[in-house]
Amino acid sequence: MSAAPDVVVHPTKQALADAAAARLLVALVDAVADRGVAHVSMTGGSMGSEIVRSLAAQPAVDALDWDRVHVWWGDERYLPAGDQDRNDTQNDEAGLARLPLRPEHVHRVPGPDTTASAEEAAAAYAGTLRAEGGGAFDVMVLGVGPDGHVASLFPHHTAAATTGALTVAVHDSPKPPPDRVSLTVECLERSREVWFLVAGSDKADAVRRGTTGSPFAETPAAHVHGTERTVWLLDRDAATDLG
């Protein structure tokens, strides 16, 4: 049984983004110092962009050897490269593109411009994970939807229960666009640390369920844990349903 997650509450969404960015910078510096390389998986949504924006603005951003950092995504909308609705495009515009990362270390999920289907994209992404990172991460940054979904693993959706694979093609997503590629729960949990980054009162019920062991079918986010640490990083509004 996994240890109970840590919960850290910040007063505002901006304070959350800034503190999480500082925390991430330290974690990546430590990973490079300990293992010579750092693998981080980012997330989409407004908080995904906010942490990237804050990370790029960190005064100590140059303390990290960015040549040794690999960037991944927990999920991606199956859309062409550069589409404004892709998580990587939104992260790029928030500041990821300004960081001195090696382009070959920014591992993007293929879209329909280079693959014939979401299944083909998922297989290609899994191949890259195995080749470049062994399918493991130092930090997995995740958002959580109001329904309790994580990455593109939605409650009561057949794709969420996929086992024996690193990635899965998701069709008929309850949120547009309908076609996506996601890491599986098994892959998400191949992370030393899992961080849930959540802001807003509309997420409060999902946070409560996610931190108290709600059934997987109801709240997939409740069943993703880091091998060393799981932490929910919240703003005050997202924490309103916690005791």
C-alpha positions in Angstrom: 0.0 0.0 0.0 1.4 3.4 -0.9 2.2 6.0 1.7 -0.3 8.8 2.2 0.5 11.7 -0.1 1.9 15.0 1.2 -0.3 18.0 0.8 1.1 21.6 0.5 -1.3 24.5 0.3 -0.3 27.9 -1.1 -2.4 31.1 -0.7 -2.9 31.9 -4.4 -2.5 30.3 -7.8 0.5 32.5 -8.5 2.2 31.6 -5.2 1.5 28.0 -6.1 3.1 28.3 -9.5 6.2 30.2 -8.2 6.8 27.8 -5.3 6.3 24.7 -7.5 8.7 26.1 -10.1 11.4 26.7 -7.4 10.8 23.2 -6.1 11.1 21.8 -9.6 14.4 23.6 -10.3 15.9 22.2 -7.1 14.7 18.7 -7.9 16.2 18.8 -11.4 19.5 20.2 -10.1 19.6 17.3 -7.5 18.8 14.7 -10.1 21.6 15.9 -12.4 24.0 15.9 -9.5 23.0 12.5 -8.3 22.5 10.7 -11.6 24.0 12.9 -14.3 20.6 13.4 -16.1 17.1 14.5 -15.2 13.8 13.4 -16.7 10.8 15.5 -16.0 7.3 15.1 -17.4 5.2 18.2 -17.8 1.5 18.8 -17.9 -1.0 21.0 -19.9 -3.7 23.3 -18.8 -3.4 26.6 -17.1 -1.3 25.4 -14.2 1.0 23.5 -16.6 1.7 26.8 -18.4 2.0 28.7 -15.1 4.7 26.5 -13.7 6.7 26.7 -17.0 6.3 30.5 -17.0 7.5 30.7 -13.4 10.3 28.2 -14.1 11.7 30.3 -16.9 11.7 33.4 -14.7 13.5 31.8 -11.7 16.5 33.8 -10.7 18.6 30.6 -10.3 17.5 29.1 -13.6 21.1 29.1 -14.9 22.1 26.9 -11.9 20.8 23.9 -13.8 22.8 22.2 -16.6 19.9 22.2 -19.1 21.9 20.0 -21.5 21.3 17.1 -19.1 17.5 17.6 -18.8 14.9 15.6 -20.8 11.4 16.9 -21.0 8.3 14.7 -21.6 4.6 15.0 -21.4 2.1 12.9 -19.4 -0.4 13.2 -22.2 -1.0 15.0 -25.5 -3.9 15.9 -27.7 -3.6 14.1 -31.0 -3.2 17.2 -33.1 -0.6 18.4 -35.5 2.7 19.9 -34.3 2.3 23.5 -33.3 -1.5 23.4 -32.8 -2.6 25.8 -30.2 -4.5 23.2 -28.3 -1.4 20.9 -27.8 0.1 20.8 -24.4 3.6 21.2 -25.7 2.7 24.2 -27.8 1.1 25.9 -24.8 4.2 25.1 -22.7 6.5 26.4 -25.4 4.6 29.7 -25.5 4.7 29.9 -21.7 8.5 29.8 -21.7 9.7 26.3 -22.3 11.0 27.3 -25.7 13.2 30.0 -24.0 15.0 27.5 -21.8 18.4 26.3 -23.1 17.2 22.7 -23.6 18.7 20.5 -26.3 16.0 20.1 -28.9 16.6 16.4 -29.1 15.9 16.1 -25.4 12.4 17.6 -25.7 10.3 14.5 -26.4 7.1 15.4 -28.1 4.2 13.1 -28.8 3.8 12.7 -32.6 0.6 14.0 -34.1 -1.4 13.3 -37.2 1.0 15.2 -39.4 3.6 12.4 -38.9 1.6 9.4 -37.8 -1.5 7.6 -39.2 -3.3 7.1 -35.9 -3.2 7.8 -32.2 -2.2 4.2 -31.8 0.8 4.7 -34.0 1.7 7.9 -32.1 1.4 6.1 -28.8 3.6 3.2 -30.0 6.2 5.7 -31.2 6.2 7.6 -27.9 6.6 4.4 -26.0 9.6 3.5 -28.2 11.2 6.9 -27.4 10.5 6.4 -23.7 12.3 3.1 -23.7 15.2 4.3 -25.8 15.8 7.7 -24.2 14.7 7.4 -20.6 14.0 3.7 -19.9 10.4 4.8 -19.2 11.3 6.4 -15.8 11.1 9.9 -14.5 12.6 12.0 -11.7 9.5 14.2 -11.5 6.1 13.7 -12.9 4.1 16.9 -12.9 0.4 16.3 -13.3 -2.8 18.3 -13.3 -6.2 17.0 -12.2 -9.5 17.6 -13.8 -12.7 18.5 -11.8 -13.8 14.9 -12.6 -10.7 13.4 -11.1 -9.0 12.5 -14.4 -5.2 12.6 -14.7 -3.2 12.9 -17.9 -5.8 11.6 -20.4 -7.1 8.8 -18.1 -10.7 9.7 -17.5 -13.1 8.1 -15.0 -15.0 5.1 -16.3 -13.1 5.2 -19.6 -11.7 1.9 -20.9 -8.3 3.4 -21.8 -7.7 4.4 -18.1 -7.5 0.8 -17.1 -4.8 -0.1 -19.7 -2.1 -2.4 -18.2 1.1 -3.9 -19.6 2.0 -0.8 -21.6 3.7 2.6 -21.2 1.3 4.5 -23.4 -2.3 4.3 -24.6 -4.3 5.8 -27.4 -7.5 7.5 -26.1 -10.6 7.9 -28.2 -13.9 9.5 -27.4 -12.4 11.6 -24.7 -15.1 13.4 -22.7 -13.1 16.6 -23.2 -12.2 17.8 -26.7 -10.4 16.9 -28.7 -11.6 13.3 -28.7 -8.3 11.7 -29.7 -5.3 11.7 -27.4 -2.2 9.9 -26.3 -1.6 9.3 -22.7 0.9 7.6 -20.4 -0.7 4.7 -18.5 -1.0 4.6 -14.8 1.9 2.0 -14.8 4.1 4.5 -16.6 3.0 7.5 -14.5 4.1 5.6 -11.4 7.6 4.9 -12.8 8.5 8.3 -11.3 10.5 9.0 -8.2 8.2 11.9 -7.4 4.7 12.5 -8.5 3.4 16.1 -8.1 -0.2 17.0 -8.6 -0.5 20.8 -9.3 -4.0 21.9 -8.7 -5.7 25.4 -8.5 -9.3 26.5 -8.3 -12.4 25.8 -6.3 -13.8 23.8 -9.2 -11.1 21.2 -8.4 -11.8 21.0 -4.7 -13.9 17.9 -4.8 -11.5 16.1 -7.1 -8.6 17.0 -4.7 -10.6 15.6 -1.7 -11.3 12.4 -3.6 -7.7 12.2 -4.9 -6.1 12.5 -1.5 -8.5 10.1 0.3 -8.3 7.0 -1.9 -11.5 7.2 -4.0 -12.0 4.2 -6.2 -9.9 4.1 -9.4 -13.0 4.1 -11.7 -14.2 7.3 -10.0 -10.9 9.1 -9.5 -7.9 7.9 -11.5 -5.7 10.6 -9.9 -6.1 8.9 -6.5 -4.2 5.9 -7.8 -1.0 7.5 -9.1 1.9 7.5 -6.7 5.6 8.2 -6.9 8.1 5.5 -5.8 9.7 7.9 -3.3 7.1 10.7 -2.8 3.6 11.8 -3.9 2.7 15.5 -3.2 -0.4 17.5 -3.9 0.6 21.2 -4.5 -2.6 23.2 -4.1 -3.8 26.8 -3.9 -6.2 27.7 -1.1 -9.3 27.4 -3.3 -8.4 23.8 -4.4 -7.9 22.8 -0.8 -11.3 24.0 0.5 -12.8 20.5 0.8 -9.9 19.1 2.8 -10.4 18.6 6.5 
